[in-house]
């Protein structure tokens, strides 16, 4: 008997095969809090299995990977996009001091290719495992006629928990606190529309070899997003004086840091305080613009910014280094009046009335 759904372009059998291919990787993320196993209509999580809380608050975040997916599609390499997704979602949970509990994902595609879907989900599961997050559910939707057969997009959402009196934020920040930067692994998952524009303007295909990038363009630029969750949770568990944390994503360094500073405060960051990774300099050179023009788009080497009690700044740097993440102090919090006026100040962004941040000097 002919399946009318198949004649409409939907292959339910391919979806079933994809589930079988990803099942083992997903199951490895399940700890004692996960109930019901694999394949339910909804994921269940027992909060009491992860500790006793006096006044638990749930933290949630949702995001996608953006146009970085175009690079994965160009070279048919899909096993790192999952880490990008987890980094974008779960690392937004830890910035409020919360421990991530569980995550769900959503993949929309023009045609289900089981091996491709399994590669994506295995990447998600491996990154969830690396951040102590259970992958409790997901959905793969086939959209023939709406998306091209080999097109897909991914999104995810996560939930974490934090004690009410342990929530990090701008209200904890004071004058004299130090801003500690934790290095990025590269572009992470932001600003790829600009990346693709730069390459297109130079007539460079994603599959071309680009000497300035050290290889095939898409391969060089697919470096996955660094995961900061476990190192930061370790610092918080150790009682280090972290006041607030900024995840440097869309909007760049200044705008994201300003969101976690109190009104009336300001931070000046010296551009010479760190070595910008070569990938940013190469892309800026290909685009014919200075790095300063990309400050509102790319992270330029700073993936996380922690505002820390000055007495604990060295310990935070040391713990980050022990976790394999280069870290360094890039500025300190002052009253805005003390730093004076002038141009270049960026105020709190995305609806947040935060502090002010300005980058000064020249990149090295």
C-alpha positions as CSV (number, residue, x, y, z in Angstrom):
1,X,0.0,0.0,0.0
2,X,1.3,3.4,-0.9
3,X,1.9,5.8,2.0
4,X,0.2,9.1,1.0
5,X,2.6,11.0,3.5
6,X,5.6,9.6,1.6
7,X,4.1,10.9,-1.7
8,X,4.0,14.3,-0.1
9,X,7.7,14.1,0.5
10,X,7.8,13.0,4.2
11,X,9.8,9.9,5.0
12,X,8.7,8.7,8.4
13,X,11.0,5.7,8.1
14,X,14.0,7.9,7.8
15,X,13.1,9.7,11.0
16,X,12.8,6.4,12.8
17,X,16.3,5.4,11.5
18,X,17.7,8.7,12.7
19,X,16.3,8.1,16.2
20,X,18.0,4.7,16.4
21,X,21.3,6.2,15.3
22,X,21.2,8.9,18.0
23,X,19.7,6.9,20.8
24,X,22.9,5.7,22.5
25,X,24.5,9.2,22.5
26,X,21.4,10.8,24.0
27,X,21.0,8.1,26.7
28,X,24.6,8.8,27.9
29,X,23.5,12.3,29.0
30,X,20.8,10.8,31.4
31,X,21.5,10.9,35.1
32,X,19.4,10.1,38.1
33,X,17.1,13.1,37.5
34,X,15.8,11.9,34.1
35,X,12.6,9.9,34.3
36,X,10.9,7.9,31.5
37,X,13.9,7.1,29.4
38,X,14.1,7.8,25.7
39,X,11.3,8.5,23.3
40,X,8.5,10.0,25.4
41,X,6.2,12.7,24.3
42,X,7.7,15.0,27.0
43,X,10.9,14.8,29.0
44,X,10.5,14.4,32.8
45,X,13.1,15.6,35.3
46,X,13.1,15.0,39.1
47,X,14.6,18.1,40.6
48,X,15.0,16.5,44.0
49,X,17.5,14.1,42.5
50,X,20.1,16.8,42.0
51,X,20.1,18.3,45.5
52,X,18.1,20.0,48.2
53,X,17.3,23.7,47.6
54,X,15.9,26.3,50.1
55,X,14.4,28.5,47.4
56,X,15.2,27.2,44.0
57,X,14.7,29.4,40.9
58,X,14.5,27.9,37.5
59,X,16.6,29.6,34.7
60,X,15.8,29.0,31.0
61,X,17.3,30.0,27.7
62,X,16.7,29.3,24.1
63,X,18.8,29.9,21.0
64,X,20.0,28.6,17.6
65,X,23.2,28.4,15.7
66,X,22.4,31.0,13.0
67,X,23.9,31.1,9.6
68,X,27.0,29.1,10.7
69,X,24.9,26.2,9.5
70,X,25.6,27.2,5.9
71,X,29.3,26.3,6.4
72,X,28.4,22.8,7.7
73,X,26.1,22.3,4.7
74,X,28.8,23.5,2.3
75,X,31.2,20.7,3.2
76,X,28.7,18.2,4.5
77,X,30.2,18.2,8.0
78,X,27.6,18.3,10.8
79,X,29.2,16.8,13.9
80,X,30.2,20.2,15.5
81,X,27.0,22.2,15.0
82,X,25.6,20.5,18.1
83,X,28.3,21.8,20.3
84,X,27.6,25.3,18.9
85,X,24.0,24.9,19.9
86,X,24.7,23.8,23.4
87,X,27.3,26.5,23.9
88,X,24.8,29.2,22.8
89,X,22.1,27.9,25.1
90,X,23.6,26.3,28.2
91,X,26.3,28.9,28.6
92,X,23.5,31.5,28.9
93,X,22.2,29.5,31.9
94,X,25.4,29.5,33.9
95,X,25.8,33.3,33.6
96,X,23.1,33.8,36.2
97,X,24.8,31.3,38.5
98,X,22.5,28.4,37.6
99,X,23.4,24.7,37.1
100,X,22.0,23.4,33.8
101,X,19.6,20.5,34.3
102,X,18.2,19.5,30.9
103,X,17.9,20.5,27.3
104,X,15.7,19.8,24.3
105,X,16.5,20.4,20.7
106,X,14.5,21.0,17.5
107,X,15.8,20.3,13.9
108,X,13.8,21.4,10.8
109,X,15.0,20.0,7.5
110,X,13.8,19.7,3.9
111,X,14.6,16.0,3.9
112,X,15.5,13.7,6.7
113,X,18.9,12.1,6.1
114,X,19.3,9.8,9.1
115,X,23.1,9.9,9.2
116,X,23.1,13.7,9.0
117,X,20.5,14.1,11.8
118,X,22.3,11.6,13.9
119,X,25.6,13.5,13.5
120,X,23.9,16.8,14.6
121,X,22.2,15.1,17.7
122,X,25.4,13.2,18.6
123,X,27.2,16.6,18.7
124,X,24.4,18.0,20.9
125,X,24.5,15.0,23.2
126,X,28.3,15.0,23.6
127,X,28.3,18.7,24.5
128,X,25.4,18.1,26.9
129,X,27.5,15.4,28.5
130,X,30.5,17.7,28.7
131,X,28.4,20.4,30.5
132,X,26.5,18.0,32.9
133,X,23.2,18.6,31.0
134,X,20.6,15.9,30.3
135,X,19.3,15.8,26.7
136,X,15.7,14.8,27.6
137,X,13.9,15.3,24.3
138,X,13.8,16.7,20.8
139,X,12.0,16.9,17.6
140,X,13.0,16.4,13.9
141,X,10.6,18.0,11.5
142,X,10.6,17.3,7.7
143,X,9.4,20.3,5.7
144,X,9.4,19.3,2.0
145,X,8.4,22.1,-0.3
146,X,9.2,24.7,2.4
147,X,12.9,24.0,2.8
148,X,15.4,22.7,0.2
149,X,16.1,19.0,0.6
150,X,19.6,19.5,2.1
151,X,18.7,22.6,4.2
152,X,18.2,22.4,7.9
153,X,18.1,24.6,11.0
154,X,18.6,23.8,14.6
155,X,17.4,25.4,17.9
156,X,17.3,24.4,21.5
157,X,16.2,25.3,25.0
158,X,17.6,24.5,28.4
159,X,16.5,24.8,32.0
160,X,18.8,25.2,35.0
161,X,18.4,25.8,38.7
162,X,19.9,28.3,41.2
163,X,19.3,29.3,44.8
164,X,17.5,32.6,45.0
165,X,20.2,34.2,47.1
166,X,23.0,33.0,44.7
167,X,21.7,34.6,41.5
168,X,24.5,36.5,39.8
169,X,23.8,40.0,38.3
170,X,24.6,43.6,38.0
171,X,23.3,44.4,41.5
172,X,26.2,42.4,43.0
173,X,28.8,44.5,41.2
174,X,30.8,47.2,43.0
175,X,33.5,49.7,42.3
176,X,36.9,48.1,42.1
177,X,35.7,44.7,40.9
178,X,37.9,43.2,38.2
179,X,36.7,42.0,34.7
180,X,38.3,38.7,33.9
181,X,38.1,37.5,30.3
182,X,38.0,33.9,29.3
183,X,39.2,33.3,25.8
184,X,37.0,32.2,23.0
185,X,37.9,29.4,20.6
186,X,37.2,31.6,17.7
187,X,34.0,33.0,16.2
188,X,31.8,30.8,18.2
189,X,28.3,31.1,16.6
190,X,27.9,34.9,16.0
191,X,28.6,37.1,13.1
192,X,28.6,34.5,10.3
193,X,26.4,36.7,8.1
194,X,29.2,39.2,8.1
195,X,31.7,36.3,7.5
196,X,29.8,35.0,4.5
197,X,29.4,38.6,3.2
198,X,33.2,39.2,3.4
199,X,33.9,36.0,1.5
200,X,31.3,36.6,-1.1
201,X,32.5,40.1,-1.8
202,X,36.0,38.6,-2.5
203,X,34.4,35.9,-4.7
204,X,35.5,33.2,-2.3
205,X,33.3,30.1,-2.0
206,X,33.0,28.3,1.3
207,X,34.6,25.3,-0.3
208,X,37.7,27.3,-1.6
209,X,41.1,27.1,0.0
210,X,41.9,30.5,1.6
211,X,45.6,30.8,2.6
212,X,44.8,33.6,5.1
213,X,42.5,31.2,7.0
214,X,44.9,28.3,6.7
215,X,42.7,25.9,4.7
216,X,39.3,25.4,3.2
217,X,37.2,28.3,4.3
218,X,34.3,26.4,5.8
219,X,36.6,23.9,7.6
220,X,38.7,26.7,9.1
221,X,35.6,28.6,10.3
222,X,33.7,25.7,11.8
223,X,35.7,25.6,15.0
224,X,33.0,24.9,17.6
225,X,32.0,27.2,20.4
226,X,33.9,26.8,23.6
227,X,32.0,25.5,26.6
228,X,32.4,27.4,29.8
229,X,29.8,25.9,32.0
230,X,31.7,23.4,34.1
231,X,34.7,25.6,34.8
232,X,32.4,28.4,35.9
233,X,30.3,26.2,38.1
234,X,33.5,24.9,39.7
235,X,34.5,28.5,40.5
236,X,31.1,29.2,42.0
237,X,31.1,26.0,44.0
238,X,34.5,27.0,45.4
239,X,33.0,30.2,46.7
240,X,35.0,32.6,44.5
241,X,33.6,36.1,44.4
242,X,32.1,36.2,41.0
243,X,29.5,39.0,40.9
244,X,28.1,38.8,37.3
245,X,29.0,37.1,34.1
246,X,28.6,38.2,30.5
247,X,28.4,35.7,27.6
248,X,29.9,37.5,24.6
249,X,27.6,36.7,21.8
250,X,25.7,38.9,19.3
251,X,26.5,42.5,20.0
252,X,30.2,42.0,20.8
253,X,32.3,42.7,23.9
254,X,31.1,46.2,25.1
255,X,27.4,45.8,24.7
256,X,27.3,42.4,26.4
257,X,29.4,43.4,29.3
258,X,27.3,46.6,29.8
259,X,24.3,44.4,30.4
260,X,25.8,42.9,33.6
261,X,27.0,46.2,35.1
262,X,24.9,48.5,37.3
263,X,23.7,51.9,36.2
264,X,26.2,54.6,36.9
265,X,29.2,52.2,36.6
266,X,31.7,52.0,33.7
267,X,34.6,49.8,32.5
268,X,37.3,50.8,30.1
269,X,39.0,47.9,28.3
270,X,42.4,48.3,26.7
271,X,42.4,46.6,23.2
272,X,46.1,45.9,23.7
273,X,45.3,43.7,26.7
274,X,45.0,40.4,24.7
275,X,46.1,38.9,21.4
276,X,43.2,38.8,19.0
277,X,43.0,35.4,17.3
278,X,44.3,35.3,13.8
279,X,40.9,34.3,12.3
280,X,39.5,37.7,13.1
281,X,42.4,39.7,11.7
282,X,42.3,37.6,8.5
283,X,38.6,38.1,8.0
284,X,38.9,41.9,8.7
285,X,41.8,42.1,6.2
286,X,39.8,40.2,3.6
287,X,36.8,42.6,4.2
288,X,39.0,45.7,4.0
289,X,37.9,47.1,7.4
290,X,39.7,47.5,10.8
291,X,38.9,45.2,13.7
292,X,37.3,48.1,15.5
293,X,34.5,48.1,13.0
294,X,33.7,44.4,13.9
295,X,33.5,45.1,17.7
296,X,29.7,45.1,17.7
297,X,29.6,41.8,15.8
298,X,32.4,39.4,16.7
299,X,33.8,38.4,20.1
300,X,37.4,39.1,19.0
301,X,38.8,36.4,21.3
302,X,36.8,37.0,24.5
303,X,34.1,34.4,25.0
304,X,33.1,35.1,28.6
305,X,33.6,38.1,30.9
306,X,33.3,37.5,34.6
307,X,33.1,40.5,37.0
308,X,35.0,39.4,40.1
309,X,35.9,40.6,43.5
310,X,39.4,41.9,43.1
311,X,40.7,39.6,45.8
312,X,39.6,36.5,43.8
313,X,40.6,37.6,40.3
314,X,43.9,35.7,40.3
315,X,42.1,32.5,41.6
316,X,39.5,32.8,38.8
317,X,42.2,33.2,36.2
318,X,44.1,30.2,37.6
319,X,41.1,28.0,37.6
320,X,40.2,28.9,34.1
321,X,43.8,28.2,33.0
322,X,43.6,24.8,34.8
323,X,40.5,24.0,32.7
324,X,42.5,24.8,29.5
325,X,40.9,28.2,28.9
326,X,43.3,31.1,28.7
327,X,42.1,33.9,31.0
328,X,43.3,37.4,31.9
329,X,42.1,40.7,33.5
330,X,40.9,43.3,31.0
331,X,39.6,46.1,33.2
332,X,38.0,47.1,36.4
333,X,34.7,48.7,37.5
334,X,34.6,52.4,38.3
335,X,32.0,55.0,38.7
336,X,31.1,56.5,35.3
337,X,31.9,60.1,36.5
338,X,35.4,59.0,37.5
339,X,36.2,58.0,33.9
340,X,34.7,61.1,32.3
341,X,32.8,61.6,29.1
342,X,33.9,61.4,25.5
343,X,33.0,59.2,22.6
344,X,32.9,55.4,22.3
345,X,30.9,54.5,25.4
346,X,28.4,51.7,24.9
347,X,25.5,51.5,27.3
348,X,23.4,48.5,28.4
349,X,21.9,46.8,25.4
350,X,18.8,44.5,24.6
351,X,16.5,46.4,26.9
352,X,18.8,46.4,29.9
353,X,19.7,49.7,31.6
354,X,23.2,48.7,32.5
355,X,26.5,50.3,32.9
356,X,28.8,51.8,30.2
357,X,31.8,50.1,28.5
358,X,34.4,51.6,26.2
359,X,37.3,49.9,24.3
360,X,40.4,52.1,24.1
361,X,43.8,51.8,22.5
362,X,44.8,49.6,19.6
363,X,44.7,45.8,19.0
364,X,48.0,44.0,18.9
